[in-house]
């Protein structure tokens, strides 16, 4: 097999399996076309994609944890989590930079 054409980093949201399940056909197509695919996700999503596509490269990438207890309205629950959520983009940008550096050099 020729060397990979590109390294493609998938970072699906961990709000259930919907995001990664919709990404799976794309992931498979990129692999079929000789690209290197790395999935950066929560442990549960990494395990799921590894079960669906054995041998795929995965790396842990935690996301913001958003909690809904159902006891209060969703709006008020999200409102109290806003400070944490507003800090998340900076953390995410730093982690993506680390991942791209790691996978570009390997």
MOPAC internal coordinates of N, CA, C and O (Angstrom, degrees):
PM7 1SCF
backbone

  N    0.0000 0     0.00 0     0.00 0    0    0    0
  C    1.4543 1     0.00 0     0.00 0    1    0    0
  C    1.5313 1   108.23 1     0.00 0    2    1    0
  O    1.2310 1   119.56 1   -46.83 1    3    2    1
  N    1.3081 1   118.45 1   133.17 1    3    2    1
  C    1.4715 1   120.59 1   178.74 1    5    3    2
  C    1.5233 1   110.89 1   -66.45 1    6    5    3
  O    1.2310 1   120.47 1   -20.56 1    7    6    5
  N    1.3478 1   116.70 1   159.44 1    7    6    5
  C    1.4651 1   118.34 1   179.27 1    9    7    6
  C    1.5243 1   111.32 1   -59.79 1   10    9    7
  O    1.2310 1   120.50 1   -27.36 1   11   10    9
  N    1.3388 1   116.65 1   152.64 1   11   10    9
  C    1.4708 1   119.32 1  -179.34 1   13   11   10
  C    1.5200 1   111.73 1   -57.01 1   14   13   11
  O    1.2310 1   121.04 1   -36.80 1   15   14   13
  N    1.3249 1   115.62 1   143.20 1   15   14   13
  C    1.4534 1   120.88 1   178.86 1   17   15   14
  C    1.5285 1   110.73 1   -74.44 1   18   17   15
  O    1.2310 1   120.41 1   135.76 1   19   18   17
  N    1.3170 1   116.83 1   -44.24 1   19   18   17
  C    1.4587 1   122.46 1  -178.08 1   21   19   18
  C    1.5205 1   108.53 1  -145.36 1   22   21   19
  O    1.2310 1   121.10 1   -21.79 1   23   22   21
  N    1.3250 1   115.49 1   158.21 1   23   22   21
  C    1.4573 1   120.73 1   170.31 1   25   23   22
  C    1.5157 1   107.05 1  -103.29 1   26   25   23
  O    1.2310 1   120.98 1   -55.83 1   27   26   25
  N    1.3192 1   115.73 1   124.17 1   27   26   25
  C    1.4657 1   121.69 1  -176.73 1   29   27   26
  C    1.5279 1   108.14 1  -114.95 1   30   29   27
  O    1.2310 1   121.30 1   -55.84 1   31   30   29
  N    1.3186 1   115.13 1   124.16 1   31   30   29
  C    1.4516 1   121.80 1  -178.27 1   33   31   30
  C    1.5208 1   109.31 1  -103.48 1   34   33   31
  O    1.2310 1   120.78 1   -60.81 1   35   34   33
  N    1.3229 1   116.11 1   119.19 1   35   34   33
  C    1.4726 1   122.20 1   175.26 1   37   35   34
  C    1.5185 1   108.06 1  -102.88 1   38   37   35
  O    1.2310 1   120.42 1   -51.41 1   39   38   37
  N    1.3128 1   116.79 1   128.59 1   39   38   37
  C    1.4676 1   122.85 1   177.92 1   41   39   38
  C    1.5244 1   108.64 1  -126.65 1   42   41   39
  O    1.2310 1   120.07 1  -103.44 1   43   42   41
  N    1.3372 1   117.47 1    76.56 1   43   42   41
  C    1.4727 1   119.30 1  -177.15 1   45   43   42
  C    1.5250 1   112.33 1   -73.74 1   46   45   43
  O    1.2310 1   121.27 1   -30.60 1   47   46   45
  N    1.3154 1   115.18 1   149.40 1   47   46   45
  C    1.4592 1   120.87 1   174.33 1   49   47   46
  C    1.5198 1   109.51 1   -67.20 1   50   49   47
  O    1.2310 1   120.86 1   -33.18 1   51   50   49
  N    1.3034 1   115.95 1   146.82 1   51   50   49
  C    1.4580 1   120.61 1   178.31 1   53   51   50
  C    1.5237 1   109.45 1  -103.52 1   54   53   51
  O    1.2310 1   121.66 1  -111.70 1   55   54   53
  N    1.3196 1   114.43 1    68.30 1   55   54   53
  C    1.4575 1   120.78 1   174.60 1   57   55   54
  C    1.5193 1   107.70 1  -117.08 1   58   57   55
  O    1.2310 1   120.90 1  -130.29 1   59   58   57
  N    1.3196 1   115.89 1    49.71 1   59   58   57
  C    1.4515 1   122.20 1  -173.70 1   61   59   58
  C    1.5141 1   109.05 1   101.90 1   62   61   59
  O    1.2310 1   121.00 1     9.75 1   63   62   61
  N    1.3280 1   115.69 1  -170.25 1   63   62   61
  C    1.4707 1   120.12 1  -177.95 1   65   63   62
  C    1.5196 1   113.77 1   -90.41 1   66   65   63
  O    1.2310 1   119.74 1   177.09 1   67   66   65
  N    1.3153 1   118.11 1    -2.91 1   67   66   65
  C    1.4586 1   120.64 1  -174.72 1   69   67   66
  C    1.5126 1   114.73 1   -58.12 1   70   69   67
  O    1.2310 1   119.74 1   134.19 1   71   70   69
  N    1.3264 1   118.10 1   -45.81 1   71   70   69
  C    1.4594 1   119.87 1  -177.01 1   73   71   70
  C    1.5204 1   111.42 1   -67.00 1   74   73   71
  O    1.2310 1   120.03 1   130.97 1   75   74   73
  N    1.3226 1   117.54 1   -49.03 1   75   74   73
  C    1.4587 1   120.00 1  -177.87 1   77   75   74
  C    1.5243 1   110.91 1   -69.06 1   78   77   75
  O    1.2310 1   119.88 1   145.63 1   79   78   77
  N    1.3274 1   117.83 1   -34.37 1   79   78   77
  C    1.4691 1   120.15 1   178.79 1   81   79   78
  C    1.5265 1   110.93 1   -64.69 1   82   81   79
  O    1.2310 1   120.37 1   142.09 1   83   82   81
  N    1.3236 1   116.89 1   -37.91 1   83   82   81
  C    1.4693 1   119.46 1   177.19 1   85   83   82
  C    1.5290 1   111.75 1   -73.99 1   86   85   83
  O    1.2310 1   120.20 1   154.94 1   87   86   85
  N    1.3299 1   117.22 1   -25.06 1   87   86   85
  C    1.4622 1   121.19 1   177.14 1   89   87   86
  C    1.5235 1   112.60 1   -77.74 1   90   89   87
  O    1.2310 1   119.96 1   155.55 1   91   90   89
  N    1.3147 1   117.68 1   -24.45 1   91   90   89
  C    1.4676 1   121.15 1  -173.53 1   93   91   90
  C    1.5279 1   113.73 1   -55.16 1   94   93   91
  O    1.2310 1   118.28 1   134.76 1   95   94   93
  N    1.3311 1   120.89 1   -45.24 1   95   94   93
  C    1.4711 1   118.59 1   177.23 1   97   95   94
  C    1.5351 1   112.63 1   -60.40 1   98   97   95
  O    1.2310 1   120.20 1   142.65 1   99   98   97
  N    1.3135 1   117.23 1   -37.35 1   99   98   97
  C    1.4700 1   120.69 1   176.73 1  101   99   98
  C    1.5216 1   110.65 1   -65.47 1  102  101   99
  O    1.2310 1   120.66 1   134.57 1  103  102  101
  N    1.3156 1   116.34 1   -45.43 1  103  102  101
  C    1.4636 1   121.40 1   178.81 1  105  103  102
  C    1.5223 1   109.63 1   -56.94 1  106  105  103
  O    1.2310 1   120.63 1   131.51 1  107  106  105
  N    1.3153 1   116.41 1   -48.49 1  107  106  105
  C    1.4754 1   120.36 1  -179.06 1  109  107  106
  C    1.5205 1   111.85 1   -62.65 1  110  109  107
  O    1.2310 1   120.24 1   141.56 1  111  110  109
  N    1.3068 1   117.16 1   -38.44 1  111  110  109
  C    1.4703 1   120.65 1   179.40 1  113  111  110
  C    1.5289 1   110.77 1   -67.47 1  114  113  111
  O    1.2310 1   120.22 1   137.99 1  115  114  113
  N    1.3140 1   117.19 1   -42.01 1  115  114  113
  C    1.4655 1   119.65 1   177.03 1  117  115  114
  C    1.5287 1   110.63 1   -61.91 1  118  117  115
  O    1.2310 1   120.05 1   136.80 1  119  118  117
  N    1.3251 1   117.51 1   -43.20 1  119  118  117
  C    1.4637 1   121.00 1   178.69 1  121  119  118
  C    1.5256 1   109.91 1   -63.06 1  122  121  119
  O    1.2310 1   120.64 1   135.28 1  123  122  121
  N    1.3218 1   116.38 1   -44.72 1  123  122  121
  C    1.4678 1   121.26 1  -179.95 1  125  123  122
  C    1.5314 1   111.15 1   -59.08 1  126  125  123
  O    1.2310 1   120.66 1   148.05 1  127  126  125
  N    1.3253 1   116.35 1   -31.95 1  127  126  125
  C    1.4617 1   121.02 1   179.78 1  129  127  126
  C    1.5247 1   112.91 1   -88.89 1  130  129  127
  O    1.2310 1   120.02 1  -167.89 1  131  130  129
  N    1.3274 1   117.56 1    12.11 1  131  130  129
  C    1.4518 1   121.63 1   173.02 1  133  131  130
  C    1.5084 1   116.39 1    86.69 1  134  133  131
  O    1.2310 1   120.05 1  -168.53 1  135  134  133
  N    1.3253 1   117.51 1    11.47 1  135  134  133
  C    1.4619 1   120.01 1   179.15 1  137  135  134
  C    1.5254 1   110.16 1   -87.49 1  138  137  135
  O    1.2310 1   121.07 1   -26.33 1  139  138  137
  N    1.3120 1   115.56 1   153.67 1  139  138  137
  C    1.4581 1   121.88 1   173.50 1  141  139  138
  C    1.5266 1   106.82 1   -87.86 1  142  141  139
  O    1.2310 1   120.27 1   -53.54 1  143  142  141
  N    1.3233 1   117.09 1   126.46 1  143  142  141
  C    1.4654 1   122.07 1  -179.50 1  145  143  142
  C    1.5223 1   108.52 1  -116.49 1  146  145  143
  O    1.2310 1   121.19 1   -49.34 1  147  146  145
  N    1.3269 1   115.34 1   130.66 1  147  146  145
  C    1.4540 1   122.21 1   176.03 1  149  147  146
  C    1.5253 1   107.04 1  -122.86 1  150  149  147
  O    1.2310 1   120.61 1   -51.86 1  151  150  149
  N    1.3259 1   116.44 1   128.14 1  151  150  149
  C    1.4574 1   121.21 1   176.91 1  153  151  150
  C    1.5251 1   107.66 1  -103.71 1  154  153  151
  O    1.2310 1   120.83 1   -59.05 1  155  154  153
  N    1.3181 1   116.02 1   120.95 1  155  154  153
  C    1.4644 1   122.60 1   177.03 1  157  155  154
  C    1.5134 1   107.10 1  -108.71 1  158  157  155
  O    1.2310 1   120.85 1   -66.31 1  159  158  157
  N    1.3244 1   115.97 1   113.69 1  159  158  157
  C    1.4657 1   119.36 1  -173.03 1  161  159  158
  C    1.5202 1   110.35 1  -159.57 1  162  161  159
  O    1.2310 1   121.51 1     2.44 1  163  162  161
  N    1.3225 1   114.72 1  -177.56 1  163  162  161
  C    1.4629 1   120.60 1   175.52 1  165  163  162
  C    1.5312 1   109.03 1   -64.65 1  166  165  163
  O    1.2310 1   121.17 1   -16.74 1  167  166  165
  N    1.3039 1   115.37 1   163.26 1  167  166  165
  C    1.4684 1   119.89 1  -179.32 1  169  167  166
  C    1.5257 1   110.72 1   -59.05 1  170  169  167
  O    1.2310 1   120.01 1   137.36 1  171  170  169
  N    1.3268 1   117.59 1   -42.64 1  171  170  169
  C    1.4683 1   119.74 1  -177.58 1  173  171  170
  C    1.5269 1   111.12 1   -64.82 1  174  173  171
  O    1.2310 1   119.72 1   139.89 1  175  174  173
  N    1.3370 1   118.13 1   -40.11 1  175  174  173
  C    1.4663 1   119.90 1   178.23 1  177  175  174
  C    1.5163 1   111.38 1   -70.06 1  178  177  175
  O    1.2310 1   120.05 1   142.43 1  179  178  177
  N    1.3275 1   117.51 1   -37.57 1  179  178  177
  C    1.4658 1   119.96 1   176.71 1  181  179  178
  C    1.5218 1   110.31 1   -60.71 1  182  181  179
  O    1.2310 1   120.47 1   134.87 1  183  182  181
  N    1.3210 1   116.70 1   -45.13 1  183  182  181
  C    1.4717 1   120.15 1   178.88 1  185  183  182
  C    1.5211 1   110.80 1   -61.22 1  186  185  183
  O    1.2310 1   120.27 1   138.20 1  187  186  185
  N    1.3259 1   117.09 1   -41.80 1  187  186  185
  C    1.4645 1   120.00 1  -179.05 1  189  187  186
  C    1.5200 1   111.19 1   -64.17 1  190  189  187
  O    1.2310 1   120.12 1   132.10 1  191  190  189
  N    1.3307 1   117.37 1   -47.90 1  191  190  189
  C    1.4643 1   119.69 1  -177.73 1  193  191  190
  C    1.5281 1   110.54 1   -67.04 1  194  193  191
  O    1.2310 1   119.92 1   146.86 1  195  194  193
  N    1.3403 1   117.76 1   -33.14 1  195  194  193
  C    1.4671 1   120.72 1   176.04 1  197  195  194
  C    1.5273 1   110.97 1   -65.31 1  198  197  195
  O    1.2310 1   120.30 1   145.86 1  199  198  197
  N    1.3361 1   117.03 1   -34.14 1  199  198  197
  C    1.4688 1   119.69 1   178.04 1  201  199  198
  C    1.5306 1   111.22 1   -72.23 1  202  201  199
  O    1.2310 1   120.41 1   149.93 1  203  202  201
  N    1.3242 1   116.82 1   -30.07 1  203  202  201
  C    1.4636 1   121.35 1  -179.77 1  205  203  202
  C    1.5294 1   112.53 1   -85.45 1  206  205  203
  O    1.2310 1   120.52 1   150.28 1  207  206  205
  N    1.3185 1   116.61 1   -29.72 1  207  206  205
  C    1.4692 1   122.02 1  -176.98 1  209  207  206
  C    1.5401 1   107.87 1  -137.21 1  210  209  207
  O    1.2310 1   120.60 1  -102.24 1  211  210  209
  N    1.3557 1   116.46 1    77.76 1  211  210  209
  C    1.4663 1   120.06 1  -177.07 1  213  211  210
  C    1.5381 1   111.58 1   -55.53 1  214  213  211
  O    1.2310 1   121.46 1   -40.76 1  215  214  213
  N    1.3123 1   114.81 1   139.24 1  215  214  213
  C    1.4519 1   120.33 1   178.28 1  217  215  214
  C    1.5162 1   114.48 1    90.64 1  218  217  215
  O    1.2310 1   119.82 1   173.70 1  219  218  217
  N    1.3264 1   117.94 1    -6.30 1  219  218  217
  C    1.4648 1   120.20 1  -179.57 1  221  219  218
  C    1.5362 1   109.21 1   -69.35 1  222  221  219
  O    1.2310 1   120.91 1   -33.74 1  223  222  221
  N    1.3089 1   115.87 1   146.26 1  223  222  221
  C    1.4588 1   120.45 1   177.92 1  225  223  222
  C    1.5318 1   109.07 1   -80.21 1  226  225  223
  O    1.2310 1   121.25 1   -47.56 1  227  226  225
  N    1.3209 1   115.21 1   132.44 1  227  226  225
  C    1.4582 1   120.28 1   176.49 1  229  227  226
  C    1.5222 1   108.77 1  -132.74 1  230  229  227
  O    1.2310 1   121.52 1   -25.08 1  231  230  229
  N    1.3063 1   114.70 1   154.92 1  231  230  229
  C    1.4626 1   121.07 1   176.47 1  233  231  230
  C    1.5299 1   107.30 1  -145.85 1  234  233  231
  O    1.2310 1   121.00 1   -36.08 1  235  234  233
  N    1.3091 1   115.69 1   143.92 1  235  234  233
  C    1.4635 1   120.57 1  -178.93 1  237  235  234
  C    1.5255 1   110.79 1   -68.90 1  238  237  235
  O    1.2310 1   120.84 1   -48.11 1  239  238  237
  N    1.3110 1   115.99 1   131.89 1  239  238  237
  C    1.4658 1   122.97 1   176.32 1  241  239  238
  C    1.5211 1   105.66 1  -145.58 1  242  241  239
  O    1.2310 1   121.05 1   -79.02 1  243  242  241
  N    1.3187 1   115.59 1   100.98 1  243  242  241
  C    1.4650 1   118.03 1  -178.08 1  245  243  242
  C    1.5192 1   110.37 1   -77.29 1  246  245  243
  O    1.2310 1   121.31 1   -28.34 1  247  246  245
  N    1.2814 1   115.09 1   151.66 1  247  246  245
  C    1.4590 1   121.38 1   179.26 1  249  247  246
  C    1.5097 1   110.25 1  -115.76 1  250  249  247
  O    1.2310 1   120.47 1    -2.33 1  251  250  249
  N    1.3080 1   116.70 1   177.67 1  251  250  249
  C    1.4673 1   118.64 1   177.77 1  253  251  250
  C    1.5232 1   109.54 1   -68.44 1  254  253  251
  O    1.2310 1   121.06 1   -41.52 1  255  254  253
  N    1.2949 1   115.57 1   138.48 1  255  254  253
  C    1.4594 1   119.49 1   178.08 1  257  255  254
  C    1.5207 1   108.38 1   -93.17 1  258  257  255
  O    1.2310 1   121.29 1   -62.64 1  259  258  257
  N    1.3049 1   115.14 1   117.36 1  259  258  257
  C    1.4571 1   121.24 1   178.43 1  261  259  258
  C    1.5177 1   107.07 1  -110.19 1  262  261  259
  O    1.2310 1   120.83 1   -55.05 1  263  262  261
  N    1.3048 1   116.02 1   124.95 1  263  262  261
  C    1.4677 1   120.64 1  -175.59 1  265  263  262
  C    1.5215 1   110.50 1  -111.62 1  266  265  263
  O    1.2310 1   121.62 1   -41.84 1  267  266  265
  N    1.3225 1   114.50 1   138.16 1  267  266  265
  C    1.4644 1   122.02 1   174.46 1  269  267  266
  C    1.5139 1   107.01 1  -126.88 1  270  269  267
  O    1.2310 1   120.36 1   -65.78 1  271  270  269
  N    1.3094 1   116.92 1   114.22 1  271  270  269
  C    1.4617 1   118.98 1  -178.90 1  273  271  270
  C    1.5226 1   111.44 1   -87.63 1  274  273  271
  O    1.2310 1   120.80 1   156.09 1  275  274  273
  N    1.3280 1   116.08 1   -23.91 1  275  274  273
  C    1.4507 1   119.24 1  -176.78 1  277  275  274
  C    1.5151 1   112.71 1    85.80 1  278  277  275
  O    1.2310 1   120.41 1   170.61 1  279  278  277
  N    1.3339 1   116.82 1    -9.39 1  279  278  277
  C    1.4632 1   120.37 1  -179.16 1  281  279  278
  C    1.5253 1   111.59 1   -80.29 1  282  281  279
  O    1.2310 1   121.03 1   147.87 1  283  282  281
  N    1.3337 1   115.64 1   -32.13 1  283  282  281
  C    1.4685 1   120.85 1   178.15 1  285  283  282
  C    1.5264 1   106.82 1  -112.15 1  286  285  283
  O    1.2310 1   120.46 1    -6.92 1  287  286  285
  N    1.2874 1   116.73 1   173.08 1  287  286  285
  C    1.4523 1   119.29 1   174.65 1  289  287  286
  C    1.5235 1   110.12 1   -70.60 1  290  289  287
  O    1.2310 1   120.64 1   -29.28 1  291  290  289
  N    1.3177 1   116.38 1   150.72 1  291  290  289
  C    1.4601 1   120.85 1  -178.39 1  293  291  290
  C    1.5259 1   111.59 1   -58.08 1  294  293  291
  O    1.2310 1   120.32 1   142.29 1  295  294  293
  N    1.3229 1   116.99 1   -37.71 1  295  294  293
  C    1.4580 1   120.62 1  -179.16 1  297  295  294
  C    1.5255 1   111.20 1   -59.73 1  298  297  295
  O    1.2310 1   120.36 1   130.85 1  299  298  297
  N    1.3288 1   116.92 1   -49.15 1  299  298  297
  C    1.4690 1   119.40 1  -178.23 1  301  299  298
  C    1.5210 1   111.39 1   -67.48 1  302  301  299
  O    1.2310 1   119.82 1   145.87 1  303  302  301
  N    1.3232 1   117.94 1   -34.13 1  303  302  301
  C    1.4615 1   120.03 1   178.20 1  305  303  302
  C    1.5220 1   110.80 1   -66.29 1  306  305  303
  O    1.2310 1   120.18 1   138.93 1  307  306  305
  N    1.3028 1   117.26 1   -41.07 1  307  306  305
  C    1.4636 1   120.60 1   178.00 1  309  307  306
  C    1.5283 1   110.09 1   -69.52 1  310  309  307
  O    1.2310 1   120.36 1   141.26 1  311  310  309
  N    1.3132 1   116.91 1   -38.74 1  311  310  309
  C    1.4620 1   121.37 1   179.62 1  313  311  310
  C    1.5274 1   111.16 1   -55.45 1  314  313  311
  O    1.2310 1   119.97 1   136.20 1  315  314  313
  N    1.3238 1   117.65 1   -43.80 1  315  314  313
  C    1.4653 1   121.11 1  -179.63 1  317  315  314
  C    1.5390 1   112.16 1   -70.48 1  318  317  315
  O    1.2310 1   120.34 1   160.27 1  319  318  317
  N    1.3153 1   116.96 1   -19.73 1  319  318  317
  C    1.4663 1   120.63 1   179.57 1  321  319  318
  C    1.5348 1   112.51 1   -94.25 1  322  321  319
  O    1.2310 1   120.42 1   176.47 1  323  322  321
  N    1.3319 1   116.80 1    -3.53 1  323  322  321
  C    1.4692 1   120.44 1  -176.97 1  325  323  322
  C    1.5264 1   114.71 1   -55.68 1  326  325  323
  O    1.2310 1   118.50 1   135.85 1  327  326  325
  N    1.3277 1   120.47 1   -44.15 1  327  326  325
  C    1.4685 1   118.12 1  -179.81 1  329  327  326
  C    1.5355 1   112.25 1   -56.43 1  330  329  327
  O    1.2310 1   120.71 1   136.18 1  331  330  329
  N    1.3153 1   116.25 1   -43.82 1  331  330  329
  C    1.4631 1   120.53 1   178.59 1  333  331  330
  C    1.5292 1   110.31 1   -65.80 1  334  333  331
  O    1.2310 1   120.17 1   137.31 1  335  334  333
  N    1.3144 1   117.29 1   -42.69 1  335  334  333
  C    1.4643 1   120.97 1  -178.44 1  337  335  334
  C    1.5237 1   111.78 1   -67.85 1  338  337  335
  O    1.2310 1   120.05 1   148.66 1  339  338  337
  N    1.3142 1   117.50 1   -31.34 1  339  338  337
  C    1.4600 1   120.22 1  -179.90 1  341  339  338
  C    1.5277 1   111.72 1   -72.67 1  342  341  339
  O    1.2310 1   120.01 1   154.60 1  343  342  341
  N    1.3192 1   117.58 1   -25.40 1  343  342  341
  C    1.4667 1   121.09 1   176.29 1  345  343  342
  C    1.5246 1   111.94 1   -80.85 1  346  345  343
  O    1.2310 1   120.44 1   160.83 1  347  346  345
  N    1.3130 1   116.77 1   -19.17 1  347  346  345
  C    1.4571 1   120.81 1  -173.30 1  349  347  346
  C    1.5395 1   114.06 1   -60.98 1  350  349  347
  O    1.2310 1   117.40 1   135.55 1  351  350  349
  N    1.3243 1   122.55 1   -44.45 1  351  350  349
  C    1.4708 1   120.20 1  -177.52 1  353  351  350
  C    1.5299 1   114.18 1   -55.30 1  354  353  351
  O    1.2310 1   119.83 1   142.41 1  355  354  353
  N    1.3107 1   117.94 1   -37.59 1  355  354  353
  C    1.4584 1   120.38 1   177.42 1  357  355  354
  C    1.5180 1   111.96 1   -65.46 1  358  357  355
  O    1.2310 1   120.81 1   137.09 1  359  358  357
  N    1.3351 1   116.05 1   -42.91 1  359  358  357
  C    1.4729 1   120.69 1   177.70 1  361  359  358
  C    1.5226 1   110.24 1   -64.55 1  362  361  359
  O    1.2310 1   120.97 1   138.27 1  363  362  361
  N    1.3328 1   115.75 1   -41.73 1  363  362  361
  C    1.4541 1   120.90 1  -179.29 1  365  363  362
  C    1.5311 1   110.84 1   -63.91 1  366  365  363
  O    1.2310 1   120.31 1   136.66 1  367  366  365
  N    1.3054 1   117.01 1   -43.34 1  367  366  365
  C    1.4649 1   121.26 1   179.58 1  369  367  366
  C    1.5261 1   110.55 1   -61.39 1  370  369  367
  O    1.2310 1   120.56 1   136.91 1  371  370  369
  N    1.3308 1   116.53 1   -43.09 1  371  370  369
  C    1.4651 1   120.86 1   178.48 1  373  371  370
  C    1.5300 1   110.70 1   -62.36 1  374  373  371
  O    1.2310 1   120.11 1   135.46 1  375  374  373
  N    1.3327 1   117.39 1   -44.54 1  375  374  373
  C    1.4699 1   121.40 1  -178.79 1  377  375  374
  C    1.5289 1   110.76 1   -66.29 1  378  377  375
  O    1.2310 1   119.53 1   139.69 1  379  378  377
  N    1.3145 1   118.49 1   -40.31 1  379  378  377
  C    1.4641 1   121.02 1   178.17 1  381  379  378
  C    1.5245 1   110.18 1   -64.32 1  382  381  379
  O    1.2310 1   120.23 1   140.36 1  383  382  381
  N    1.3213 1   117.16 1   -39.64 1  383  382  381
  C    1.4633 1   120.82 1   176.59 1  385  383  382
  C    1.5317 1   109.90 1   -60.58 1  386  385  383
  O    1.2310 1   120.15 1   136.32 1  387  386  385
  N    1.3305 1   117.32 1   -43.68 1  387  386  385
  C    1.4661 1   121.19 1   177.63 1  389  387  386
  C    1.5278 1   110.96 1   -61.08 1  390  389  387
  O    1.2310 1   120.74 1   136.18 1  391  390  389
  N    1.3233 1   116.20 1   -43.82 1  391  390  389
  C    1.4715 1   120.06 1  -178.84 1  393  391  390
  C    1.5249 1   111.71 1   -66.80 1  394  393  391
  O    1.2310 1   120.39 1   137.13 1  395  394  393
  N    1.3113 1   116.85 1   -42.87 1  395  394  393
  C    1.4761 1   118.09 1  -179.63 1  397  395  394
  C    1.5137 1   109.76 1   -66.50 1  398  397  395
  O    1.2310 1   119.50 1   140.37 1  399  398  397
  N    1.3183 1   118.56 1   -39.63 1  399  398  397
  C    1.4670 1   120.53 1   175.85 1  401  399  398
  C    1.5198 1   111.01 1   -60.44 1  402  401  399
  O    1.2310 1   120.65 1   136.59 1  403  402  401
  N    1.3278 1   116.35 1   -43.41 1  403  402  401
  C    1.4520 1   121.47 1  -178.28 1  405  403  402
  C    1.5307 1   111.17 1   -64.07 1  406  405  403
  O    1.2310 1   120.01 1   135.44 1  407  406  405
  N    1.3214 1   117.58 1   -44.56 1  407  406  405
  C    1.4554 1   119.76 1  -174.20 1  409  407  406
  C    1.5201 1   114.05 1   -86.49 1  410  409  407
  O    1.2310 1   120.02 1   159.21 1  411  410  409
  N    1.3150 1   117.56 1   -20.79 1  411  410  409
  C    1.4617 1   119.41 1   175.04 1  413  411  410
  C    1.5210 1   109.91 1   -72.90 1  414  413  411
  O    1.2310 1   120.61 1   145.77 1  415  414  413
  N    1.3368 1   116.45 1   -34.23 1  415  414  413
  C    1.4623 1   120.65 1  -177.77 1  417  415  414
  C    1.5204 1   113.14 1   -82.69 1  418  417  415
  O    1.2310 1   119.57 1   165.90 1  419  418  417
  N    1.3399 1   118.42 1   -14.10 1  419  418  417
  C    1.4666 1   119.27 1  -178.56 1  421  419  418
  C    1.5087 1   110.53 1   -96.82 1  422  421  419
  O    1.2310 1   120.10 1   180.00 1  423  422  421

